[in-house]
Amino acid sequence: MKVLITGGAGFIGHNVAIYLKNLGYRVIAFDSLKRSTILAKDRLMENGIALLKGDIMVAKDLDVALKSVDVVVHAAAYISVEESIRRPVIYFRNNVAGTASLAEACLRNGVNELIYLSSAAVYGDPKSLPIGEEHPTSPISPYGLSKLMGEEVLKFYAKNGLKYTILRIFNAYGVGQSPSYAGVITRFIESALKGRSLVIYGDGQQTRDFVHVQDVAEAIRLSIESSTKNETFNIGSGKPTKIYELAKTVIDLLNKDISIRHAMPRAGDIRQSYADISKAQSILGFCPSFSLKQGLINLLENLPKKRP
C-alpha cells in the first residue's frame, strides 16, 4: 500500500513515515519545508523515505504527489496556539483552505481515503472529563477552530465519495519536535539539559493527556487498516498528568538539581484536559504502549546529539 503523508517533514509526519515504512508500507513524505527541521529531513533520508517538496495549496504539486497513492495521512498544519492568536488568518488559510485543497485533489486523482490529524483543541474548555468524541466542540483559539473547520471540510467532501478518518490527537511528544513549536515536554527537557529553571505557565495544576508519537503512528496504522470509515476518534493516553508533576519527573529522570519557576498563564491555554479513548480502543483496537515515564525515557535515550 502506498501512503502519502502531508507535512511529512514535520514532527508527527516524519515519525509516522518512519513507523509505516518499517512496517512495509510504501511511503512518500510531502512537505513545503517552510517549517521543517534538519533533524526530520535527516531521519527521513536515513530511513530511505522519499521527500517531495510541494504546497498543499498548489494543485499541480498535489497532482504529482497523489499519483498511484492509496491513502493520504494529512499531517500538514500550523500548530502553535500562541501564534494562531497573533496571526489567525494564516491558520485559517493553511489549516482550513489547505485541507479543502487536498480533499479536492484526492477526489480529482481517485484517492478516496484520507486520515486527518485533528486536535484536542477542538473541544475548548471541557464541560466534563474525560473528554469523549461526543463532547461539545467550542475551541478557544484560532488553531483549535482551524482544526475543527478542517474536520467539517472533510465531512463536506465525504458527500462526494471521500472516505475520512478524523483522529483528534491530544498532547503528542517524542523525538523530533521542532524547538520553534515545541510542546511542554520538549521545552522542559531543553531547559533541564542546559541547567535552566523549568518554567510553568500558571500554577502547574493544569492537566494534559500526553501521548507518545509512536502510539499516534500506531493509531494511524490501525485507521488505515480498519474497515470503519467516516468516524472520529480521540487519540491519547487516556490519563491526566499535572504539569507540575511532569516537571518533577523530567528533573528526576535527568538527575538535575534545578528549580521550577512559575509565570503568568498563557492566553488560549486550557485548564484541564484528558481523553476518553474507549471508542478508539473498541473500534480500532488502539492501546497505547507507552506510559509517560516510559515515553520520557525513550525520548531521552534517543535525543540527537545535535538538535536543530
C-alpha beads as a LAMMPS data file, in Angstrom:
LAMMPS data file: protein, C-alpha beads

308 atoms
307 bonds

1 atom types
1 bond types

-500.0 500.0 xlo xhi
-500.0 500.0 ylo yhi
-500.0 500.0 zlo zhi

Masses

1 110.0

Atoms # bond

1 1 1 0.000 0.000 0.000
2 1 1 1.284 3.448 -0.951
3 1 1 0.805 6.232 1.603
4 1 1 1.331 9.957 1.092
5 1 1 1.960 11.943 4.266
6 1 1 1.399 15.689 4.017
7 1 1 3.529 17.575 6.491
8 1 1 5.828 14.609 6.152
9 1 1 8.871 16.559 7.336
10 1 1 7.069 17.798 10.435
11 1 1 7.224 16.276 13.896
12 1 1 4.324 13.813 13.721
13 1 1 4.547 13.424 9.954
14 1 1 8.127 12.198 9.753
15 1 1 7.701 9.883 12.746
16 1 1 4.629 8.341 11.115
17 1 1 6.517 7.985 7.839
18 1 1 9.331 6.059 9.533
19 1 1 6.896 3.909 11.510
20 1 1 4.869 2.912 8.444
21 1 1 7.982 2.370 6.298
22 1 1 9.321 -0.062 8.903
23 1 1 6.056 -1.989 8.686
24 1 1 6.379 -2.427 4.926
25 1 1 4.257 0.438 3.596
26 1 1 5.469 2.419 0.607
27 1 1 5.715 5.957 1.953
28 1 1 6.168 9.387 0.418
29 1 1 6.643 12.457 2.615
30 1 1 5.168 15.630 1.103
31 1 1 6.102 18.965 2.680
32 1 1 6.572 22.625 1.800
33 1 1 9.707 22.558 4.025
34 1 1 8.832 26.025 5.351
35 1 1 8.679 24.814 8.947
36 1 1 10.537 21.526 8.819
37 1 1 13.706 20.775 10.768
38 1 1 17.057 19.451 9.627
39 1 1 16.585 16.538 12.023
40 1 1 13.301 15.468 10.415
41 1 1 14.764 15.636 6.918
42 1 1 17.852 13.723 8.004
43 1 1 15.773 10.996 9.654
44 1 1 13.653 10.601 6.513
45 1 1 16.776 10.276 4.377
46 1 1 18.380 7.793 6.799
47 1 1 15.276 5.620 6.560
48 1 1 15.120 5.747 2.767
49 1 1 11.881 7.720 2.607
50 1 1 11.291 9.925 -0.415
51 1 1 10.695 13.582 0.438
52 1 1 8.720 15.520 -2.145
53 1 1 8.692 19.299 -1.839
54 1 1 5.306 20.823 -2.532
55 1 1 2.487 23.020 -1.262
56 1 1 -0.978 21.677 -0.394
57 1 1 -2.427 24.894 -1.829
58 1 1 -0.916 24.214 -5.267
59 1 1 -2.991 21.847 -7.401
60 1 1 -0.073 20.897 -9.662
61 1 1 2.049 19.880 -6.672
62 1 1 -0.734 17.692 -5.305
63 1 1 -1.489 16.061 -8.643
64 1 1 2.146 14.938 -8.891
65 1 1 2.262 13.744 -5.278
66 1 1 -1.002 11.788 -5.411
67 1 1 -0.087 9.620 -8.385
68 1 1 -0.743 5.935 -7.571
69 1 1 -1.390 6.740 -3.892
70 1 1 -3.828 4.558 -1.926
71 1 1 -4.315 6.676 1.193
72 1 1 -3.294 10.118 2.452
73 1 1 -2.303 10.940 6.012
74 1 1 -2.916 14.669 6.385
75 1 1 -0.468 15.933 9.000
76 1 1 0.318 19.298 7.378
77 1 1 -0.750 22.128 9.681
78 1 1 0.382 25.171 11.567
79 1 1 0.267 24.079 15.202
80 1 1 1.072 26.919 17.608
81 1 1 -1.853 28.102 19.747
82 1 1 0.057 31.240 20.704
83 1 1 0.930 32.121 17.103
84 1 1 -2.638 31.455 15.969
85 1 1 -3.901 34.109 18.372
86 1 1 -1.499 36.646 16.862
87 1 1 -1.923 35.549 13.245
88 1 1 -5.303 33.825 12.854
89 1 1 -5.636 34.383 9.106
90 1 1 -2.609 32.255 8.198
91 1 1 -4.049 29.432 10.314
92 1 1 -7.394 29.533 8.536
93 1 1 -5.641 29.690 5.176
94 1 1 -3.186 26.865 5.797
95 1 1 -5.228 24.553 8.009
96 1 1 -8.696 25.038 6.512
97 1 1 -8.236 26.084 2.894
98 1 1 -5.254 23.716 2.662
99 1 1 -7.418 20.813 3.804
100 1 1 -10.060 21.699 1.236
101 1 1 -7.399 21.893 -1.478
102 1 1 -6.117 18.450 -0.507
103 1 1 -9.583 16.879 -0.330
104 1 1 -10.415 18.256 -3.756
105 1 1 -7.151 16.901 -5.169
106 1 1 -7.737 13.477 -3.637
107 1 1 -11.077 13.125 -5.400
108 1 1 -9.639 14.538 -8.611
109 1 1 -6.889 11.898 -8.577
110 1 1 -9.002 8.930 -7.484
111 1 1 -7.594 8.772 -3.940
112 1 1 -10.651 8.106 -1.836
113 1 1 -9.223 7.691 1.658
114 1 1 -7.774 10.355 3.936
115 1 1 -6.634 10.181 7.571
116 1 1 -6.912 13.667 9.108
117 1 1 -4.854 14.584 12.151
118 1 1 -7.067 16.894 14.149
119 1 1 -6.525 18.090 17.705
120 1 1 -7.958 18.002 21.198
121 1 1 -8.004 21.795 20.860
122 1 1 -11.341 21.476 19.023
123 1 1 -13.049 20.823 22.365
124 1 1 -12.016 24.022 24.125
125 1 1 -12.590 24.166 27.876
126 1 1 -14.030 20.771 28.856
127 1 1 -17.525 20.616 30.292
128 1 1 -16.807 17.118 31.614
129 1 1 -13.859 14.757 31.972
130 1 1 -12.630 12.558 30.428
131 1 1 -13.421 14.091 27.050
132 1 1 -15.323 11.803 24.700
133 1 1 -15.884 12.324 20.986
134 1 1 -19.454 13.479 21.634
135 1 1 -18.243 16.278 23.913
136 1 1 -19.310 19.713 22.567
137 1 1 -16.723 21.415 20.365
138 1 1 -16.026 25.008 21.349
139 1 1 -12.392 25.902 20.539
140 1 1 -10.880 28.887 22.338
141 1 1 -8.031 29.551 19.889
142 1 1 -7.855 30.126 16.137
143 1 1 -5.702 26.988 15.954
144 1 1 -8.414 24.843 17.537
145 1 1 -11.071 26.450 15.344
146 1 1 -8.991 25.831 12.221
147 1 1 -8.701 22.130 13.042
148 1 1 -12.445 21.872 13.682
149 1 1 -13.200 23.638 10.401
150 1 1 -10.874 21.178 8.670
151 1 1 -12.996 18.341 10.061
152 1 1 -16.126 19.938 8.611
153 1 1 -14.411 20.340 5.244
154 1 1 -13.825 16.581 5.105
155 1 1 -17.411 15.818 6.068
156 1 1 -18.496 18.001 3.173
157 1 1 -16.245 16.157 0.716
158 1 1 -17.470 12.824 2.060
159 1 1 -20.746 13.596 0.286
160 1 1 -18.758 13.309 -2.959
161 1 1 -17.173 9.983 -2.070
162 1 1 -14.151 10.829 0.086
163 1 1 -13.662 8.392 2.953
164 1 1 -12.098 10.007 6.007
165 1 1 -10.958 9.165 9.495
166 1 1 -10.527 12.032 11.946
167 1 1 -8.012 11.489 14.747
168 1 1 -8.182 14.096 17.488
169 1 1 -4.642 13.971 18.841
170 1 1 -4.056 15.076 22.405
171 1 1 -0.554 16.194 23.530
172 1 1 1.861 14.262 21.320
173 1 1 5.545 14.115 22.213
174 1 1 8.659 12.251 21.108
175 1 1 11.859 12.548 19.116
176 1 1 11.995 15.325 16.549
177 1 1 9.681 18.007 17.893
178 1 1 10.612 21.381 16.475
179 1 1 12.191 23.675 19.089
180 1 1 10.261 26.542 17.499
181 1 1 6.860 24.920 18.034
182 1 1 7.679 22.536 20.855
183 1 1 5.264 21.138 23.396
184 1 1 5.872 21.472 27.105
185 1 1 7.830 18.205 27.344
186 1 1 10.383 19.334 24.767
187 1 1 10.683 22.749 26.420
188 1 1 11.252 21.187 29.834
189 1 1 13.924 18.818 28.529
190 1 1 15.690 21.568 26.573
191 1 1 15.790 23.779 29.667
192 1 1 16.860 20.984 32.015
193 1 1 19.731 19.887 29.775
194 1 1 21.001 23.470 29.824
195 1 1 20.674 23.663 33.620
196 1 1 17.931 26.273 33.452
197 1 1 14.823 26.510 35.594
198 1 1 11.705 24.851 34.206
199 1 1 9.060 27.489 33.546
200 1 1 5.433 26.562 34.220
201 1 1 2.791 28.947 32.930
202 1 1 0.226 29.101 35.727
203 1 1 0.150 27.109 38.955
204 1 1 1.126 23.763 37.430
205 1 1 -2.080 22.057 38.499
206 1 1 -3.449 22.109 34.964
207 1 1 -3.596 18.662 33.353
208 1 1 -2.764 17.319 29.913
209 1 1 -3.004 13.950 28.210
210 1 1 0.454 13.149 26.842
211 1 1 0.637 10.537 24.083
212 1 1 3.876 9.216 22.602
213 1 1 4.285 9.844 18.886
214 1 1 4.772 6.113 18.222
215 1 1 1.348 5.479 19.749
216 1 1 -0.033 8.153 17.421
217 1 1 1.645 6.388 14.494
218 1 1 0.107 3.080 15.543
219 1 1 -3.335 4.717 15.706
220 1 1 -2.810 5.908 12.135
221 1 1 -1.835 2.400 11.019
222 1 1 -4.944 0.979 12.663
223 1 1 -7.064 3.636 10.949
224 1 1 -5.620 2.776 7.555
225 1 1 -6.324 -0.917 8.027
226 1 1 -9.762 -0.521 9.637
227 1 1 -12.896 -1.125 7.598
228 1 1 -14.649 1.584 9.644
229 1 1 -14.545 4.929 7.848
230 1 1 -16.059 8.408 8.247
231 1 1 -15.590 8.319 12.010
232 1 1 -13.865 10.479 14.616
233 1 1 -11.562 9.111 17.332
234 1 1 -9.689 10.567 20.284
235 1 1 -6.044 9.527 20.383
236 1 1 -4.333 10.000 23.723
237 1 1 -3.119 8.018 26.692
238 1 1 -6.464 8.309 28.453
239 1 1 -4.660 9.550 31.591
240 1 1 -4.262 13.074 33.002
241 1 1 -0.868 14.419 34.069
242 1 1 -0.391 17.604 36.069
243 1 1 2.201 19.923 34.547
244 1 1 3.949 20.304 37.900
245 1 1 4.277 16.511 38.194
246 1 1 5.632 16.382 34.631
247 1 1 8.303 18.937 35.516
248 1 1 9.339 16.951 38.594
249 1 1 9.538 13.730 36.542
250 1 1 11.799 15.341 33.925
251 1 1 14.094 16.690 36.653
252 1 1 14.235 13.286 38.343
253 1 1 14.955 11.362 35.132
254 1 1 17.764 13.748 34.201
255 1 1 19.016 13.820 37.791
256 1 1 19.328 17.590 37.645
257 1 1 19.401 19.995 40.576
258 1 1 17.300 22.738 39.025
259 1 1 14.281 24.731 40.131
260 1 1 10.741 25.132 38.885
261 1 1 9.617 28.686 38.166
262 1 1 6.065 29.890 37.607
263 1 1 4.979 32.510 35.078
264 1 1 1.658 34.071 34.115
265 1 1 -0.812 31.716 32.366
266 1 1 -0.807 31.991 28.571
267 1 1 -3.784 33.083 26.505
268 1 1 -5.608 30.203 24.847
269 1 1 -4.379 27.560 27.298
270 1 1 -6.957 25.074 28.536
271 1 1 -7.053 24.297 32.258
272 1 1 -7.901 20.575 32.344
273 1 1 -7.846 18.018 29.554
274 1 1 -7.596 14.289 29.066
275 1 1 -9.132 11.876 26.611
276 1 1 -11.722 9.154 26.744
277 1 1 -10.138 6.725 24.268
278 1 1 -12.668 3.916 24.667
279 1 1 -14.083 4.403 21.154
280 1 1 -10.648 4.047 19.540
281 1 1 -9.964 1.053 21.760
282 1 1 -13.165 -0.769 20.852
283 1 1 -13.346 0.037 17.120
284 1 1 -9.705 0.436 16.061
285 1 1 -8.092 -1.783 18.672
286 1 1 -5.968 1.157 19.829
287 1 1 -3.972 0.509 23.001
288 1 1 -1.221 2.971 23.984
289 1 1 2.039 1.135 24.632
290 1 1 3.956 3.930 26.395
291 1 1 3.348 5.161 29.917
292 1 1 4.516 8.752 30.370
293 1 1 7.644 7.663 32.232
294 1 1 8.456 5.036 29.579
295 1 1 7.884 7.589 26.858
296 1 1 10.137 10.143 28.519
297 1 1 12.886 7.562 28.942
298 1 1 12.532 6.604 25.266
299 1 1 12.754 10.268 24.272
300 1 1 15.799 10.928 26.426
301 1 1 17.584 7.828 25.125
302 1 1 17.012 8.924 21.541
303 1 1 17.810 12.620 21.766
304 1 1 20.012 13.671 18.846
305 1 1 23.477 14.844 19.740
306 1 1 22.948 17.990 17.721
307 1 1 19.418 19.366 17.767
308 1 1 18.426 21.918 15.088

Bonds

1 1 1 2
2 1 2 3
3 1 3 4
4 1 4 5
5 1 5 6
6 1 6 7
7 1 7 8
8 1 8 9
9 1 9 10
10 1 10 11
11 1 11 12
12 1 12 13
13 1 13 14
14 1 14 15
15 1 15 16
16 1 16 17
17 1 17 18
18 1 18 19
19 1 19 20
20 1 20 21
21 1 21 22
22 1 22 23
23 1 23 24
24 1 24 25
25 1 25 26
26 1 26 27
27 1 27 28
28 1 28 29
29 1 29 30
30 1 30 31
31 1 31 32
32 1 32 33
33 1 33 34
34 1 34 35
35 1 35 36
36 1 36 37
37 1 37 38
38 1 38 39
39 1 39 40
40 1 40 41
41 1 41 42
42 1 42 43
43 1 43 44
44 1 44 45
45 1 45 46
46 1 46 47
47 1 47 48
48 1 48 49
49 1 49 50
50 1 50 51
51 1 51 52
52 1 52 53
53 1 53 54
54 1 54 55
55 1 55 56
56 1 56 57
57 1 57 58
58 1 58 59
59 1 59 60
60 1 60 61
61 1 61 62
62 1 62 63
63 1 63 64
64 1 64 65
65 1 65 66
66 1 66 67
67 1 67 68
68 1 68 69
69 1 69 70
70 1 70 71
71 1 71 72
72 1 72 73
73 1 73 74
74 1 74 75
75 1 75 76
76 1 76 77
77 1 77 78
78 1 78 79
79 1 79 80
80 1 80 81
81 1 81 82
82 1 82 83
83 1 83 84
84 1 84 85
85 1 85 86
86 1 86 87
87 1 87 88
88 1 88 89
89 1 89 90
90 1 90 91
91 1 91 92
92 1 92 93
93 1 93 94
94 1 94 95
95 1 95 96
96 1 96 97
97 1 97 98
98 1 98 99
99 1 99 100
100 1 100 101
101 1 101 102
102 1 102 103
103 1 103 104
104 1 104 105
105 1 105 106
106 1 106 107
107 1 107 108
108 1 108 109
109 1 109 110
110 1 110 111
111 1 111 112
112 1 112 113
113 1 113 114
114 1 114 115
115 1 115 116
116 1 116 117
117 1 117 118
118 1 118 119
119 1 119 120
120 1 120 121
121 1 121 122
122 1 122 123
123 1 123 124
124 1 124 125
125 1 125 126
126 1 126 127
127 1 127 128
128 1 128 129
129 1 129 130
130 1 130 131
131 1 131 132
132 1 132 133
133 1 133 134
134 1 134 135
135 1 135 136
136 1 136 137
137 1 137 138
138 1 138 139
139 1 139 140
140 1 140 141
141 1 141 142
142 1 142 143
143 1 143 144
144 1 144 145
145 1 145 146
146 1 146 147
147 1 147 148
148 1 148 149
149 1 149 150
150 1 150 151
151 1 151 152
152 1 152 153
153 1 153 154
154 1 154 155
155 1 155 156
156 1 156 157
157 1 157 158
158 1 158 159
159 1 159 160
160 1 160 161
161 1 161 162
162 1 162 163
163 1 163 164
164 1 164 165
165 1 165 166
166 1 166 167
167 1 167 168
168 1 168 169
169 1 169 170
170 1 170 171
171 1 171 172
172 1 172 173
173 1 173 174
174 1 174 175
175 1 175 176
176 1 176 177
177 1 177 178
178 1 178 179
179 1 179 180
180 1 180 181
181 1 181 182
182 1 182 183
183 1 183 184
184 1 184 185
185 1 185 186
186 1 186 187
187 1 187 188
188 1 188 189
189 1 189 190
190 1 190 191
191 1 191 192
192 1 192 193
193 1 193 194
194 1 194 195
195 1 195 196
196 1 196 197
197 1 197 198
198 1 198 199
199 1 199 200
200 1 200 201
201 1 201 202
202 1 202 203
203 1 203 204
204 1 204 205
205 1 205 206
206 1 206 207
207 1 207 208
208 1 208 209
209 1 209 210
210 1 210 211
211 1 211 212
212 1 212 213
213 1 213 214
214 1 214 215
215 1 215 216
216 1 216 217
217 1 217 218
218 1 218 219
219 1 219 220
220 1 220 221
221 1 221 222
222 1 222 223
223 1 223 224
224 1 224 225
225 1 225 226
226 1 226 227
227 1 227 228
228 1 228 229
229 1 229 230
230 1 230 231
231 1 231 232
232 1 232 233
233 1 233 234
234 1 234 235
235 1 235 236
236 1 236 237
237 1 237 238
238 1 238 239
239 1 239 240
240 1 240 241
241 1 241 242
242 1 242 243
243 1 243 244
244 1 244 245
245 1 245 246
246 1 246 247
247 1 247 248
248 1 248 249
249 1 249 250
250 1 250 251
251 1 251 252
252 1 252 253
253 1 253 254
254 1 254 255
255 1 255 256
256 1 256 257
257 1 257 258
258 1 258 259
259 1 259 260
260 1 260 261
261 1 261 262
262 1 262 263
263 1 263 264
264 1 264 265
265 1 265 266
266 1 266 267
267 1 267 268
268 1 268 269
269 1 269 270
270 1 270 271
271 1 271 272
272 1 272 273
273 1 273 274
274 1 274 275
275 1 275 276
276 1 276 277
277 1 277 278
278 1 278 279
279 1 279 280
280 1 280 281
281 1 281 282
282 1 282 283
283 1 283 284
284 1 284 285
285 1 285 286
286 1 286 287
287 1 287 288
288 1 288 289
289 1 289 290
290 1 290 291
291 1 291 292
292 1 292 293
293 1 293 294
294 1 294 295
295 1 295 296
296 1 296 297
297 1 297 298
298 1 298 299
299 1 299 300
300 1 300 301
301 1 301 302
302 1 302 303
303 1 303 304
304 1 304 305
305 1 305 306
306 1 306 307
307 1 307 308
